[in-house]
């Protein structure tokens, strides 16, 4: 499936495999400014 345009989904989405949005992999992305503890990291690259 390769739709052009916007897709709206109401409800849950289950994916077997990776999701890539704007070139960023959900499974294999890295973060900047990672620090130990419960602080938030920087945005994904």
mmCIF file of the N, C-alpha and C atoms, coordinates in Angstrom:
data_MODEL
# 
_entry.id   MODEL 
# 
loop_
_atom_site.group_PDB 
_atom_site.id 
_atom_site.type_symbol 
_atom_site.label_atom_id 
_atom_site.label_alt_id 
_atom_site.label_comp_id 
_atom_site.label_asym_id 
_atom_site.label_entity_id 
_atom_site.label_seq_id 
_atom_site.pdbx_PDB_ins_code 
_atom_site.Cartn_x 
_atom_site.Cartn_y 
_atom_site.Cartn_z 
_atom_site.occupancy 
_atom_site.B_iso_or_equiv 
_atom_site.pdbx_formal_charge 
_atom_site.auth_seq_id 
_atom_site.auth_comp_id 
_atom_site.auth_asym_id 
_atom_site.auth_atom_id 
_atom_site.pdbx_PDB_model_num 
ATOM 1   N N  . UNK A 1 1  ? 0.851  -1.175 0.000  1.00 0.00 ? 1  UNK A N  1 
ATOM 2   C CA . UNK A 1 1  ? 0.000  0.000  0.000  1.00 0.00 ? 1  UNK A CA 1 
ATOM 3   C C  . UNK A 1 1  ? 0.890  1.229  0.000  1.00 0.00 ? 1  UNK A C  1 
ATOM 4   N N  . UNK A 1 2  ? 0.691  2.126  -0.931 1.00 0.00 ? 2  UNK A N  1 
ATOM 5   C CA . UNK A 1 2  ? 1.452  3.363  -1.006 1.00 0.00 ? 2  UNK A CA 1 
ATOM 6   C C  . UNK A 1 2  ? 0.514  4.522  -1.317 1.00 0.00 ? 2  UNK A C  1 
ATOM 7   N N  . UNK A 1 3  ? -0.264 4.928  -0.328 1.00 0.00 ? 3  UNK A N  1 
ATOM 8   C CA . UNK A 1 3  ? -1.220 6.016  -0.572 1.00 0.00 ? 3  UNK A CA 1 
ATOM 9   C C  . UNK A 1 3  ? -0.531 7.370  -0.663 1.00 0.00 ? 3  UNK A C  1 
ATOM 10  N N  . UNK A 1 4  ? -1.115 8.266  -1.397 1.00 0.00 ? 4  UNK A N  1 
ATOM 11  C CA . UNK A 1 4  ? -0.672 9.656  -1.450 1.00 0.00 ? 4  UNK A CA 1 
ATOM 12  C C  . UNK A 1 4  ? -1.647 10.492 -0.648 1.00 0.00 ? 4  UNK A C  1 
ATOM 13  N N  . UNK A 1 5  ? -1.138 11.321 0.254  1.00 0.00 ? 5  UNK A N  1 
ATOM 14  C CA . UNK A 1 5  ? -2.019 12.170 1.048  1.00 0.00 ? 5  UNK A CA 1 
ATOM 15  C C  . UNK A 1 5  ? -2.026 11.775 2.496  1.00 0.00 ? 5  UNK A C  1 
ATOM 16  N N  . UNK A 1 6  ? -3.041 12.219 3.197  1.00 0.00 ? 6  UNK A N  1 
ATOM 17  C CA . UNK A 1 6  ? -3.166 12.022 4.639  1.00 0.00 ? 6  UNK A CA 1 
ATOM 18  C C  . UNK A 1 6  ? -4.012 10.804 4.936  1.00 0.00 ? 6  UNK A C  1 
ATOM 19  N N  . UNK A 1 7  ? -3.583 10.016 5.921  1.00 0.00 ? 7  UNK A N  1 
ATOM 20  C CA . UNK A 1 7  ? -4.365 8.874  6.404  1.00 0.00 ? 7  UNK A CA 1 
ATOM 21  C C  . UNK A 1 7  ? -4.710 9.147  7.860  1.00 0.00 ? 7  UNK A C  1 
ATOM 22  N N  . UNK A 1 8  ? -5.967 9.047  8.220  1.00 0.00 ? 8  UNK A N  1 
ATOM 23  C CA . UNK A 1 8  ? -6.412 9.209  9.600  1.00 0.00 ? 8  UNK A CA 1 
ATOM 24  C C  . UNK A 1 8  ? -6.898 7.861  10.108 1.00 0.00 ? 8  UNK A C  1 
ATOM 25  N N  . UNK A 1 9  ? -6.356 7.436  11.248 1.00 0.00 ? 9  UNK A N  1 
ATOM 26  C CA . UNK A 1 9  ? -6.737 6.167  11.851 1.00 0.00 ? 9  UNK A CA 1 
ATOM 27  C C  . UNK A 1 9  ? -7.277 6.453  13.244 1.00 0.00 ? 9  UNK A C  1 
ATOM 28  N N  . UNK A 1 10 ? -8.466 5.978  13.533 1.00 0.00 ? 10 UNK A N  1 
ATOM 29  C CA . UNK A 1 10 ? -9.040 6.094  14.865 1.00 0.00 ? 10 UNK A CA 1 
ATOM 30  C C  . UNK A 1 10 ? -8.922 4.731  15.528 1.00 0.00 ? 10 UNK A C  1 
ATOM 31  N N  . UNK A 1 11 ? -8.175 4.665  16.616 1.00 0.00 ? 11 UNK A N  1 
ATOM 32  C CA . UNK A 1 11 ? -7.972 3.393  17.293 1.00 0.00 ? 11 UNK A CA 1 
ATOM 33  C C  . UNK A 1 11 ? -6.503 3.033  17.318 1.00 0.00 ? 11 UNK A C  1 
ATOM 34  N N  . UNK A 1 12 ? -6.206 1.807  17.728 1.00 0.00 ? 12 UNK A N  1 
ATOM 35  C CA . UNK A 1 12 ? -4.834 1.339  17.858 1.00 0.00 ? 12 UNK A CA 1 
ATOM 36  C C  . UNK A 1 12 ? -4.268 0.921  16.507 1.00 0.00 ? 12 UNK A C  1 
ATOM 37  N N  . UNK A 1 13 ? -2.941 1.012  16.392 1.00 0.00 ? 13 UNK A N  1 
ATOM 38  C CA . UNK A 1 13 ? -2.228 0.525  15.219 1.00 0.00 ? 13 UNK A CA 1 
ATOM 39  C C  . UNK A 1 13 ? -1.145 -0.421 15.710 1.00 0.00 ? 13 UNK A C  1 
ATOM 40  N N  . UNK A 1 14 ? -1.104 -1.631 15.191 1.00 0.00 ? 14 UNK A N  1 
ATOM 41  C CA . UNK A 1 14 ? -0.081 -2.608 15.535 1.00 0.00 ? 14 UNK A CA 1 
ATOM 42  C C  . UNK A 1 14 ? 0.791  -2.823 14.302 1.00 0.00 ? 14 UNK A C  1 
ATOM 43  N N  . UNK A 1 15 ? 2.107  -2.718 14.502 1.00 0.00 ? 15 UNK A N  1 
ATOM 44  C CA . UNK A 1 15 ? 3.047  -2.851 13.394 1.00 0.00 ? 15 UNK A CA 1 
ATOM 45  C C  . UNK A 1 15 ? 4.040  -3.947 13.725 1.00 0.00 ? 15 UNK A C  1 
ATOM 46  N N  . UNK A 1 16 ? 4.234  -4.888 12.799 1.00 0.00 ? 16 UNK A N  1 
ATOM 47  C CA . UNK A 1 16 ? 5.275  -5.902 12.922 1.00 0.00 ? 16 UNK A CA 1 
ATOM 48  C C  . UNK A 1 16 ? 6.411  -5.467 12.023 1.00 0.00 ? 16 UNK A C  1 
ATOM 49  N N  . UNK A 1 17 ? 7.435  -4.879 12.608 1.00 0.00 ? 17 UNK A N  1 
ATOM 50  C CA . UNK A 1 17 ? 8.542  -4.327 11.834 1.00 0.00 ? 17 UNK A CA 1 
ATOM 51  C C  . UNK A 1 17 ? 8.791  -2.901 12.264 1.00 0.00 ? 17 UNK A C  1 
ATOM 52  N N  . UNK A 1 18 ? 9.606  -2.194 11.503 1.00 0.00 ? 18 UNK A N  1 
ATOM 53  C CA . UNK A 1 18 ? 9.993  -0.831 11.845 1.00 0.00 ? 18 UNK A CA 1 
ATOM 54  C C  . UNK A 1 18 ? 8.995  0.170  11.267 1.00 0.00 ? 18 UNK A C  1 
ATOM 55  N N  . UNK A 1 19 ? 8.942  1.322  11.891 1.00 0.00 ? 19 UNK A N  1 
ATOM 56  C CA . UNK A 1 19 ? 8.176  2.461  11.375 1.00 0.00 ? 19 UNK A CA 1 
ATOM 57  C C  . UNK A 1 19 ? 9.188  3.581  11.135 1.00 0.00 ? 19 UNK A C  1 
ATOM 58  N N  . UNK A 1 20 ? 9.179  4.137  9.930  1.00 0.00 ? 20 UNK A N  1 
ATOM 59  C CA . UNK A 1 20 ? 10.108 5.214  9.601  1.00 0.00 ? 20 UNK A CA 1 
ATOM 60  C C  . UNK A 1 20 ? 9.298  6.453  9.250  1.00 0.00 ? 20 UNK A C  1 
ATOM 61  N N  . UNK A 1 21 ? 9.510  7.521  9.999  1.00 0.00 ? 21 UNK A N  1 
ATOM 62  C CA . UNK A 1 21 ? 8.806  8.778  9.770  1.00 0.00 ? 21 UNK A CA 1 
ATOM 63  C C  . UNK A 1 21 ? 9.826  9.865  9.483  1.00 0.00 ? 21 UNK A C  1 
ATOM 64  N N  . UNK A 1 22 ? 9.709  10.475 8.340  1.00 0.00 ? 22 UNK A N  1 
ATOM 65  C CA . UNK A 1 22 ? 10.614 11.557 7.935  1.00 0.00 ? 22 UNK A CA 1 
ATOM 66  C C  . UNK A 1 22 ? 12.082 11.132 8.044  1.00 0.00 ? 22 UNK A C  1 
ATOM 67  N N  . UNK A 1 23 ? 12.345 9.864  7.702  1.00 0.00 ? 23 UNK A N  1 
ATOM 68  C CA . UNK A 1 23 ? 13.708 9.345  7.711  1.00 0.00 ? 23 UNK A CA 1 
ATOM 69  C C  . UNK A 1 23 ? 14.215 8.858  9.052  1.00 0.00 ? 23 UNK A C  1 
ATOM 70  N N  . UNK A 1 24 ? 13.379 8.893  10.104 1.00 0.00 ? 24 UNK A N  1 
ATOM 71  C CA . UNK A 1 24 ? 13.799 8.471  11.444 1.00 0.00 ? 24 UNK A CA 1 
ATOM 72  C C  . UNK A 1 24 ? 13.133 7.137  11.776 1.00 0.00 ? 24 UNK A C  1 
ATOM 73  N N  . UNK A 1 25 ? 13.968 6.122  12.053 1.00 0.00 ? 25 UNK A N  1 
ATOM 74  C CA . UNK A 1 25 ? 13.486 4.791  12.390 1.00 0.00 ? 25 UNK A CA 1 
ATOM 75  C C  . UNK A 1 25 ? 12.997 4.753  13.831 1.00 0.00 ? 25 UNK A C  1 
ATOM 76  N N  . UNK A 1 26 ? 11.836 4.170  14.062 1.00 0.00 ? 26 UNK A N  1 
ATOM 77  C CA . UNK A 1 26 ? 11.329 4.030  15.430 1.00 0.00 ? 26 UNK A CA 1 
ATOM 78  C C  . UNK A 1 26 ? 12.170 3.037  16.228 1.00 0.00 ? 26 UNK A C  1 
ATOM 79  N N  . UNK A 1 27 ? 12.692 2.006  15.570 1.00 0.00 ? 27 UNK A N  1 
ATOM 80  C CA . UNK A 1 27 ? 13.473 0.990  16.269 1.00 0.00 ? 27 UNK A CA 1 
ATOM 81  C C  . UNK A 1 27 ? 14.948 1.342  16.407 1.00 0.00 ? 27 UNK A C  1 
ATOM 82  N N  . UNK A 1 28 ? 15.517 2.072  15.467 1.00 0.00 ? 28 UNK A N  1 
ATOM 83  C CA . UNK A 1 28 ? 16.964 2.239  15.428 1.00 0.00 ? 28 UNK A CA 1 
ATOM 84  C C  . UNK A 1 28 ? 17.459 3.678  15.527 1.00 0.00 ? 28 UNK A C  1 
ATOM 85  N N  . UNK A 1 29 ? 16.601 4.611  15.947 1.00 0.00 ? 29 UNK A N  1 
ATOM 86  C CA . UNK A 1 29 ? 17.045 5.994  16.077 1.00 0.00 ? 29 UNK A CA 1 
ATOM 87  C C  . UNK A 1 29 ? 17.889 6.175  17.343 1.00 0.00 ? 29 UNK A C  1 
ATOM 88  N N  . UNK A 1 30 ? 18.684 7.216  17.348 1.00 0.00 ? 30 UNK A N  1 
ATOM 89  C CA . UNK A 1 30 ? 19.483 7.558  18.524 1.00 0.00 ? 30 UNK A CA 1 
ATOM 90  C C  . UNK A 1 30 ? 19.049 8.924  19.026 1.00 0.00 ? 30 UNK A C  1 
ATOM 91  N N  . UNK A 1 31 ? 19.374 9.209  20.280 1.00 0.00 ? 31 UNK A N  1 
ATOM 92  C CA . UNK A 1 31 ? 19.022 10.495 20.880 1.00 0.00 ? 31 UNK A CA 1 
ATOM 93  C C  . UNK A 1 31 ? 20.282 11.280 21.212 1.00 0.00 ? 31 UNK A C  1 
ATOM 94  N N  . UNK A 1 32 ? 20.151 12.593 21.200 1.00 0.00 ? 32 UNK A N  1 
ATOM 95  C CA . UNK A 1 32 ? 21.244 13.472 21.618 1.00 0.00 ? 32 UNK A CA 1 
ATOM 96  C C  . UNK A 1 32 ? 21.087 13.797 23.100 1.00 0.00 ? 32 UNK A C  1 
ATOM 97  N N  . UNK A 1 33 ? 22.159 14.233 23.719 1.00 0.00 ? 33 UNK A N  1 
ATOM 98  C CA . UNK A 1 33 ? 22.145 14.749 25.092 1.00 0.00 ? 33 UNK A CA 1 
ATOM 99  C C  . UNK A 1 33 ? 21.564 13.761 26.106 1.00 0.00 ? 33 UNK A C  1 
ATOM 100 N N  . UNK A 1 34 ? 21.897 12.484 25.995 1.00 0.00 ? 34 UNK A N  1 
ATOM 101 C CA . UNK A 1 34 ? 21.399 11.472 26.937 1.00 0.00 ? 34 UNK A CA 1 
ATOM 102 C C  . UNK A 1 34 ? 22.199 11.577 28.235 1.00 0.00 ? 34 UNK A C  1 
ATOM 103 N N  . UNK A 1 35 ? 21.486 11.648 29.344 1.00 0.00 ? 35 UNK A N  1 
ATOM 104 C CA . UNK A 1 35 ? 22.116 11.714 30.659 1.00 0.00 ? 35 UNK A CA 1 
ATOM 105 C C  . UNK A 1 35 ? 21.505 10.636 31.548 1.00 0.00 ? 35 UNK A C  1 
ATOM 106 N N  . UNK A 1 36 ? 22.272 10.109 32.518 1.00 0.00 ? 36 UNK A N  1 
ATOM 107 C CA . UNK A 1 36 ? 21.709 9.098  33.408 1.00 0.00 ? 36 UNK A CA 1 
ATOM 108 C C  . UNK A 1 36 ? 20.622 9.682  34.313 1.00 0.00 ? 36 UNK A C  1 
ATOM 109 N N  . UNK A 1 37 ? 19.758 8.815  34.799 1.00 0.00 ? 37 UNK A N  1 
ATOM 110 C CA . UNK A 1 37 ? 18.705 9.245  35.714 1.00 0.00 ? 37 UNK A CA 1 
ATOM 111 C C  . UNK A 1 37 ? 17.366 9.370  34.998 1.00 0.00 ? 37 UNK A C  1 
ATOM 112 N N  . UNK A 1 38 ? 16.466 10.139 35.571 1.00 0.00 ? 38 UNK A N  1 
ATOM 113 C CA . UNK A 1 38 ? 15.114 10.244 35.030 1.00 0.00 ? 38 UNK A CA 1 
ATOM 114 C C  . UNK A 1 38 ? 14.911 11.533 34.247 1.00 0.00 ? 38 UNK A C  1 
ATOM 115 N N  . UNK A 1 39 ? 15.987 12.160 33.785 1.00 0.00 ? 39 UNK A N  1 
ATOM 116 C CA . UNK A 1 39 ? 15.880 13.365 32.972 1.00 0.00 ? 39 UNK A CA 1 
ATOM 117 C C  . UNK A 1 39 ? 15.457 12.983 31.554 1.00 0.00 ? 39 UNK A C  1 
ATOM 118 N N  . UNK A 1 40 ? 14.976 13.942 30.786 1.00 0.00 ? 40 UNK A N  1 
ATOM 119 C CA . UNK A 1 40 ? 14.620 13.712 29.389 1.00 0.00 ? 40 UNK A CA 1 
ATOM 120 C C  . UNK A 1 40 ? 15.845 13.915 28.511 1.00 0.00 ? 40 UNK A C  1 
ATOM 121 N N  . UNK A 1 41 ? 15.924 13.115 27.436 1.00 0.00 ? 41 UNK A N  1 
ATOM 122 C CA . UNK A 1 41 ? 17.033 13.257 26.494 1.00 0.00 ? 41 UNK A CA 1 
ATOM 123 C C  . UNK A 1 41 ? 16.653 14.276 25.412 1.00 0.00 ? 41 UNK A C  1 
ATOM 124 N N  . UNK A 1 42 ? 17.597 14.517 24.525 1.00 0.00 ? 42 UNK A N  1 
ATOM 125 C CA . UNK A 1 42 ? 17.338 15.406 23.396 1.00 0.00 ? 42 UNK A CA 1 
ATOM 126 C C  . UNK A 1 42 ? 16.478 14.704 22.356 1.00 0.00 ? 42 UNK A C  1 
ATOM 127 N N  . UNK A 1 43 ? 16.181 15.392 21.278 1.00 0.00 ? 43 UNK A N  1 
ATOM 128 C CA . UNK A 1 43 ? 15.324 14.822 20.236 1.00 0.00 ? 43 UNK A CA 1 
ATOM 129 C C  . UNK A 1 43 ? 16.037 13.705 19.469 1.00 0.00 ? 43 UNK A C  1 
ATOM 130 N N  . UNK A 1 44 ? 15.290 12.811 18.829 1.00 0.00 ? 44 UNK A N  1 
ATOM 131 C CA . UNK A 1 44 ? 15.927 11.760 18.022 1.00 0.00 ? 44 UNK A CA 1 
ATOM 132 C C  . UNK A 1 44 ? 16.615 12.356 16.800 1.00 0.00 ? 44 UNK A C  1 
ATOM 133 N N  . UNK A 1 45 ? 17.633 11.660 16.329 1.00 0.00 ? 45 UNK A N  1 
ATOM 134 C CA . UNK A 1 45 ? 18.332 12.079 15.113 1.00 0.00 ? 45 UNK A CA 1 
ATOM 135 C C  . UNK A 1 45 ? 17.933 11.194 13.961 1.00 0.00 ? 45 UNK A C  1 
# 
